[in-house]
Amino acid sequence: MSPLKTTWHHIRRSPFQSLIALIVMVLSFFFISLFAIINSGLSSVLNYFETKPEITLFLKDGLDKSTVENIQKDLSSYQSIKEITFISKEKALSIYKEQNKGNPLLTEMVTASILPASFEITVSNPQVLEQIYQNYSTKTNVIDEIIYQKDIIQSLLDWTSATRKIGIAIILIISSISFLTIITIIGMKITNRKDEIKISRLIGASNFYVKKPFLLEGIIYGVIGSILGFIFSFLIALVSQKSINSFFQPVVFIDLNVNFYLILLVVEILVGTFLGFFASWVGVKRYIKY
């Protein structure tokens, strides 16, 4: 009998044990896939907000053109600057009127002279905003006020980091449970067939020949578990894509990018193959002593 047929024979003779091993592997890769999808979405959210943060510097009234140009030149010297926009008093008035066009009482008494000119700075690295804030908060001779949503940006970074750490911890715990489950089940199957193994060894079967069906069994659990876990998580992503993306607008939290999911599937199959093989190898090494 070939090793593959022997492996299938082992699975069929202990269907409940095999089913438990498979379910645990499916759950493991379901959570791994789900974490990968969530992590991809969090990266999109973080990338969006990291490129959106602005710091607004409101200028003192009465600054001459040369002073304003020097401020702009100094701001452009910072690294990771994406855009520096100068908002003149007239433009500030235009923006104000556009924002409040539905309420004429708020616009009829407002003139350009009472609105401050400002610089709006957009960066690709939110840490640069902190440098600008620290440097310009002391320049009270040219800066009237600084608007910098530091707490919002930091909270986003903290929440993203915490979510990733929790996800990784859950994956490690579940993967460990899968690993131990396969070792235990393979060990139980070896114990139930110890007489068969002894007879095979007595009639000349090599040590590797005896171990091979159990190693293949672990690989089968890993491969099938990774594929099914991926499929279940992908279906959830497919069904919930519209509602989740609507909640996170304008960020595309779940992007059904074919390349991303193909790479994820291939990586999970490779990981499943290794995890199943290594767990079964530990099992046979522990329980087959002859």
DRENPAPA-87412 format. One line per field, with one value per residue (C-alpha): x, y, z; residue number from 0; chain; residue in three letters. Coordinates in Angstrom, 2 decimals. Layout:
<rs>
x X  ...
y Y  ...
z Z  ...
num NUM  ...
cadena A  ...
residuo ala  ...
</rs>
This chain:
<rs>
x 0.00  1.39  2.05  -0.76  -3.28  -2.07  -2.54  -6.10  -6.73  -5.54  -7.84  -10.87  -10.29  -10.26  -12.74  -13.53  -9.89  -9.14  -12.12  -10.97  -7.47  -8.91  -11.35  -8.59  -6.41  -9.30  -9.97  -6.28  -6.03  -9.42  -8.11  -4.78  -6.58  -8.95  -6.05  -4.24  -7.34  -7.89  -4.22  -4.33  -7.37  -5.70  -2.65  -4.90  -6.56  -3.23  -1.71  -4.68  -4.49  -0.71  -0.84  -3.82  -2.69  -2.33  -0.97  -2.32  -0.23  -2.28  -0.16  -0.12  -1.73  0.53  3.32  5.07  5.46  9.14  8.38  5.62  7.94  10.66  8.20  7.17  10.79  11.57  8.57  9.62  12.99  11.37  11.53  8.41  6.57  3.89  2.22  2.33  -0.72  -0.84  -4.35  -4.56  -7.17  -9.24  -9.10  -9.96  -13.06  -14.01  -13.65  -15.64  -18.49  -18.56  -18.74  -21.56  -23.44  -26.61  -26.60  -26.32  -26.37  -22.90  -21.43  -22.84  -20.83  -17.55  -14.82  -11.37  -9.68  -10.83  -9.72  -6.08  -3.83  -2.45  -0.27  -1.71  1.00  0.41  3.08  3.71  5.18  3.06  6.13  7.26  4.14  5.43  8.73  6.92  4.64  7.54  9.54  6.73  4.92  7.69  7.58  4.80  6.02  4.82  2.44  -0.93  -2.24  -1.41  -4.01  -2.53  -4.69  -1.88  -4.08  -6.15  -3.08  -1.40  -4.58  -4.83  -1.23  -1.75  -4.99  -3.44  -0.40  -2.55  -4.85  -1.88  -0.31  -3.58  -4.05  -0.54  -1.04  -4.31  -2.69  0.24  -2.09  -4.36  -1.40  0.10  -3.20  -3.27  0.32  -0.32  -3.60  -1.94  0.90  -1.64  -3.86  -0.91  0.40  -2.97  -3.05  0.48  -0.43  -3.52  -1.39  1.73  1.27  0.99  4.12  6.08  5.05  6.01  9.42  9.91  9.22  11.79  9.98  12.32  11.85  10.99  8.48  6.62  6.66  5.77  1.95  1.76  3.87  1.62  -1.43  -0.16  0.58  -2.95  -4.46  -2.28  -3.01  -6.77  -7.09  -5.27  -7.40  -10.72  -9.73  -8.81  -12.08  -14.24  -12.44  -12.58  -16.34  -16.80  -14.71  -16.74  -20.11  -19.14  -17.05  -19.74  -20.90  -17.37  -16.03  -19.06  -18.24  -14.58  -15.18  -13.20  -10.73  -11.14  -10.77  -11.46  -9.84  -10.55  -7.20  -6.60  -2.82  -3.12  -5.46  -3.46  -0.26  -2.11  -3.45  -0.04  1.66  -1.01  -0.69  3.08  2.67  0.00  2.26  5.13  2.97  1.29  4.57  6.48  3.72  3.39  7.19  7.36  4.56  6.21  9.60  8.05  5.89  7.73  10.73  11.36
y 0.00  3.45  6.02  8.25  5.38  4.50  8.11  8.14  4.85  6.42  9.41  7.24  4.89  7.80  10.27  12.20  12.74  13.78  16.14  17.80  18.34  19.79  22.10  23.48  24.14  25.80  28.08  28.96  30.00  31.68  34.03  34.44  35.43  37.71  39.40  39.89  41.52  43.73  44.64  45.63  47.81  49.41  50.16  51.91  53.95  54.83  55.72  57.97  59.84  60.00  61.85  64.02  65.61  69.34  71.95  75.45  78.49  81.67  84.75  88.01  90.96  93.51  91.21  92.41  90.27  89.55  88.10  85.88  84.61  83.83  81.79  79.83  79.24  77.99  75.64  74.15  73.18  70.53  66.92  65.04  68.24  67.41  70.76  74.28  76.39  80.10  81.31  85.08  87.17  87.42  83.67  83.03  85.20  83.27  79.94  81.26  82.41  79.09  77.16  79.35  80.14  78.68  81.21  84.81  86.20  84.72  86.20  89.69  91.27  89.46  91.17  90.09  92.46  90.56  87.14  86.09  84.88  81.41  78.58  75.06  72.40  68.81  66.19  62.51  61.87  63.01  63.28  66.30  68.13  67.91  69.53  72.37  72.86  72.99  75.42  77.84  77.85  80.12  82.58  84.70  87.77  86.32  83.51  84.31  80.76  77.17  74.49  71.01  67.94  66.13  63.99  62.62  61.58  59.99  58.15  56.72  55.50  53.99  52.20  50.79  49.52  47.97  46.24  44.70  43.47  41.89  40.25  38.80  37.50  35.78  34.19  32.89  31.38  29.70  28.44  26.94  25.19  23.82  22.64  20.84  19.37  17.77  16.42  14.88  13.39  11.98  10.54  8.90  7.38  6.05  4.52  2.85  1.36  0.43  -3.26  -2.53  -0.39  -3.12  -5.73  -3.40  -2.85  -6.60  -7.42  -4.88  -1.52  1.42  3.90  6.65  4.41  3.88  7.59  8.88  8.36  10.29  13.13  13.26  13.33  16.44  18.10  17.30  18.94  22.00  22.40  21.77  23.83  26.81  26.70  26.41  29.06  31.42  30.74  31.43  34.70  35.78  35.16  37.28  40.06  39.79  39.97  42.79  44.85  47.34  48.15  48.33  50.50  52.76  53.19  54.04  56.37  57.77  55.01  51.65  49.36  46.09  46.15  42.97  43.14  39.85  39.94  40.50  37.54  35.24  36.01  35.54  32.15  30.93  32.09  30.40  27.11  27.19  28.00  25.30  22.76  23.61  23.75  20.41  18.72  20.05  19.14  15.63  15.27  16.16  13.67  10.75  11.57  11.46  8.37  6.13  4.80  1.69
z 0.00  -0.94  1.82  0.48  0.60  4.08  5.15  3.79  5.58  8.88  8.39  7.59  10.54  13.02  11.48  14.66  15.59  12.02  12.00  15.24  13.82  10.62  12.43  14.63  11.57  9.72  12.69  12.93  9.30  9.40  12.10  10.32  7.10  8.96  10.73  7.41  5.89  8.96  9.09  5.42  6.14  9.16  7.03  4.52  7.26  8.83  5.49  4.72  8.00  7.98  4.68  5.65  8.92  8.72  10.95  10.42  11.34  11.69  11.06  12.94  11.21  9.55  8.41  5.27  2.14  2.83  6.29  4.91  2.15  4.71  6.79  3.71  2.77  6.28  6.26  2.93  4.44  6.68  5.51  4.37  3.42  0.85  0.41  1.82  1.09  1.85  2.68  2.29  4.09  0.92  0.32  3.98  3.52  0.38  2.22  5.18  2.96  1.10  4.39  5.71  2.51  3.98  6.83  5.57  9.12  9.67  6.50  6.06  8.89  8.20  6.14  5.02  7.44  10.53  9.24  9.66  6.87  7.41  6.20  5.90  5.89  4.79  5.43  4.67  8.13  11.10  13.34  11.29  12.47  16.03  14.97  13.23  16.22  18.68  16.54  15.72  19.06  20.39  17.45  18.89  17.01  13.69  14.74  16.28  16.75  15.79  15.16  15.44  16.15  17.91  20.16  17.27  15.30  18.31  19.28  15.79  15.90  19.37  18.41  15.24  17.12  19.89  17.36  15.56  18.79  19.94  16.54  16.55  20.11  19.14  16.08  18.15  20.76  18.19  16.14  19.30  20.05  16.48  16.79  20.08  18.81  15.79  17.94  20.34  17.61  15.65  18.93  19.64  16.15  16.52  19.89  18.39  15.61  17.55  16.78  13.04  13.20  15.03  12.48  9.60  11.16  11.70  8.04  6.88  6.56  7.07  9.88  7.39  5.58  8.86  9.71  6.24  6.39  9.68  8.24  5.17  7.42  9.20  5.85  4.63  7.72  7.18  3.46  3.64  6.83  5.27  2.10  3.95  6.51  3.68  1.82  4.89  5.69  2.04  1.93  5.06  3.48  0.27  2.06  4.45  2.01  1.08  4.60  6.09  3.26  3.63  7.34  6.66  3.71  1.94  2.91  1.15  4.18  2.33  -1.08  -3.05  -4.78  -6.63  -6.16  -2.39  -1.92  -4.20  -2.28  1.02  -0.11  -1.29  1.93  4.07  2.16  2.66  6.36  6.71  5.03  7.34  10.48  9.72  8.80  11.80  14.28  12.90  12.80  16.50  17.14  15.32  16.83  20.29  19.93  17.46  19.36  17.27
num 0  1  2  3  4  5  6  7  8  9  10  11  12  13  14  15  16  17  18  19  20  21  22  23  24  25  26  27  28  29  30  31  32  33  34  35  36  37  38  39  40  41  42  43  44  45  46  47  48  49  50  51  52  53  54  55  56  57  58  59  60  61  62  63  64  65  66  67  68  69  70  71  72  73  74  75  76  77  78  79  80  81  82  83  84  85  86  87  88  89  90  91  92  93  94  95  96  97  98  99  100  101  102  103  104  105  106  107  108  109  110  111  112  113  114  115  116  117  118  119  120  121  122  123  124  125  126  127  128  129  130  131  132  133  134  135  136  137  138  139  140  141  142  143  144  145  146  147  148  149  150  151  152  153  154  155  156  157  158  159  160  161  162  163  164  165  166  167  168  169  170  171  172  173  174  175  176  177  178  179  180  181  182  183  184  185  186  187  188  189  190  191  192  193  194  195  196  197  198  199  200  201  202  203  204  205  206  207  208  209  210  211  212  213  214  215  216  217  218  219  220  221  222  223  224  225  226  227  228  229  230  231  232  233  234  235  236  237  238  239  240  241  242  243  244  245  246  247  248  249  250  251  252  253  254  255  256  257  258  259  260  261  262  263  264  265  266  267  268  269  270  271  272  273  274  275  276  277  278  279  280  281  282  283  284  285  286  287  288  289
cadena A  A  A  A  A  A  A  A  A  A  A  A  A  A  A  A  A  A  A  A  A  A  A  A  A  A  A  A  A  A  A  A  A  A  A  A  A  A  A  A  A  A  A  A  A  A  A  A  A  A  A  A  A  A  A  A  A  A  A  A  A  A  A  A  A  A  A  A  A  A  A  A  A  A  A  A  A  A  A  A  A  A  A  A  A  A  A  A  A  A  A  A  A  A  A  A  A  A  A  A  A  A  A  A  A  A  A  A  A  A  A  A  A  A  A  A  A  A  A  A  A  A  A  A  A  A  A  A  A  A  A  A  A  A  A  A  A  A  A  A  A  A  A  A  A  A  A  A  A  A  A  A  A  A  A  A  A  A  A  A  A  A  A  A  A  A  A  A  A  A  A  A  A  A  A  A  A  A  A  A  A  A  A  A  A  A  A  A  A  A  A  A  A  A  A  A  A  A  A  A  A  A  A  A  A  A  A  A  A  A  A  A  A  A  A  A  A  A  A  A  A  A  A  A  A  A  A  A  A  A  A  A  A  A  A  A  A  A  A  A  A  A  A  A  A  A  A  A  A  A  A  A  A  A  A  A  A  A  A  A  A  A  A  A  A  A  A  A  A  A  A  A  A  A  A  A  A  A  A  A  A  A  A  A  A  A  A  A  A  A
residuo met  ser  pro  leu  lys  thr  thr  trp  his  his  ile  arg  arg  ser  pro  phe  gln  ser  leu  ile  ala  leu  ile  val  met  val  leu  ser  phe  phe  phe  ile  ser  leu  phe  ala  ile  ile  asn  ser  gly  leu  ser  ser  val  leu  asn  tyr  phe  glu  thr  lys  pro  glu  ile  thr  leu  phe  leu  lys  asp  gly  leu  asp  lys  ser  thr  val  glu  asn  ile  gln  lys  asp  leu  ser  ser  tyr  gln  ser  ile  lys  glu  ile  thr  phe  ile  ser  lys  glu  lys  ala  leu  ser  ile  tyr  lys  glu  gln  asn  lys  gly  asn  pro  leu  leu  thr  glu  met  val  thr  ala  ser  ile  leu  pro  ala  ser  phe  glu  ile  thr  val  ser  asn  pro  gln  val  leu  glu  gln  ile  tyr  gln  asn  tyr  ser  thr  lys  thr  asn  val  ile  asp  glu  ile  ile  tyr  gln  lys  asp  ile  ile  gln  ser  leu  leu  asp  trp  thr  ser  ala  thr  arg  lys  ile  gly  ile  ala  ile  ile  leu  ile  ile  ser  ser  ile  ser  phe  leu  thr  ile  ile  thr  ile  ile  gly  met  lys  ile  thr  asn  arg  lys  asp  glu  ile  lys  ile  ser  arg  leu  ile  gly  ala  ser  asn  phe  tyr  val  lys  lys  pro  phe  leu  leu  glu  gly  ile  ile  tyr  gly  val  ile  gly  ser  ile  leu  gly  phe  ile  phe  ser  phe  leu  ile  ala  leu  val  ser  gln  lys  ser  ile  asn  ser  phe  phe  gln  pro  val  val  phe  ile  asp  leu  asn  val  asn  phe  tyr  leu  ile  leu  leu  val  val  glu  ile  leu  val  gly  thr  phe  leu  gly  phe  phe  ala  ser  trp  val  gly  val  lys  arg  tyr  ile  lys  tyr
</rs>
